[in-house]
Amino acid sequence: MVLMDIDYIHSDSFVAVKKQSLKPEQVQYSFQQLLAEHAQAKNIELGLMLKQAVYRFSLNKEKVTISAKDG
């Protein structure tokens, strides 16, 4: 039996991964503002979606995404 890494089989090892990072000016809606408006939010993440900064979180068993620029 021969074992191979699945990333090698699908050529993922040859693809350059472009890392995106958030800039401070992209986040104008603070974490404190988010908690003030959505006090029951859980699993809060700050990240990028379509090159825009967003917060993703769970609220009442639903997934919510809001802008990190203006909420």
C-alpha positions as CSV (number, residue, x, y, z in Angstrom):
1,M,0.0,0.0,0.0
2,V,1.3,3.4,-1.0
3,L,0.4,6.5,1.0
4,M,0.6,10.0,-0.5
5,D,-0.3,13.4,0.7
6,I,-3.6,14.5,-0.8
7,D,-2.2,18.1,-1.3
8,Y,0.5,16.7,-3.5
9,I,-1.9,14.6,-5.6
10,H,-4.1,17.7,-6.2
11,S,-1.0,19.9,-6.9
12,D,-1.9,22.2,-4.0
13,S,1.8,22.3,-3.0
14,F,2.5,24.2,-6.3
15,V,0.0,27.0,-5.6
16,A,1.3,30.1,-4.0
17,V,-0.9,31.1,-1.1
18,K,-1.5,34.9,-0.8
19,K,-2.0,35.9,2.8
20,Q,-4.4,38.8,3.4
21,S,-4.1,40.9,6.5
22,L,-6.3,43.4,8.1
23,K,-5.2,47.0,8.4
24,P,-6.3,49.0,11.5
25,E,-8.1,51.6,9.3
26,Q,-10.4,48.8,8.0
27,V,-11.9,48.3,11.5
28,Q,-13.9,51.3,12.6
29,Y,-16.7,49.4,14.3
30,S,-15.1,48.3,17.6
31,F,-15.4,45.0,19.4
32,Q,-17.0,46.9,22.3
33,Q,-19.7,48.3,20.0
34,L,-20.4,44.9,18.6
35,L,-20.9,43.5,22.2
36,A,-23.1,46.5,23.2
37,E,-25.4,45.9,20.3
38,H,-25.2,42.0,20.2
39,A,-24.6,41.1,23.8
40,Q,-25.5,37.4,23.2
41,A,-23.0,37.0,20.4
42,K,-20.8,33.9,20.6
43,N,-17.8,32.6,18.6
44,I,-16.9,36.1,17.4
45,E,-14.2,36.3,14.6
46,L,-12.7,39.3,12.8
47,G,-11.7,38.6,9.2
48,L,-11.8,39.4,5.6
49,M,-14.6,38.7,3.1
50,L,-14.3,39.9,-0.5
51,K,-11.5,42.2,0.7
52,Q,-13.7,43.8,3.3
53,A,-13.2,43.6,7.1
54,V,-16.2,41.7,8.7
55,Y,-17.1,40.3,12.1
56,R,-18.6,36.8,12.0
57,F,-20.4,35.4,15.0
58,S,-23.3,33.2,16.2
59,L,-26.4,34.7,17.6
60,N,-29.4,32.6,18.7
61,K,-28.1,29.6,16.7
62,E,-27.8,31.7,13.6
63,K,-24.6,32.7,11.8
64,V,-24.3,36.5,11.4
65,T,-21.8,38.6,9.3
66,I,-21.6,42.4,9.8
67,S,-19.2,45.0,8.5
68,A,-16.2,45.9,10.7
69,K,-16.4,49.4,9.1
70,D,-19.8,50.5,10.1
71,G,-21.6,47.5,11.8
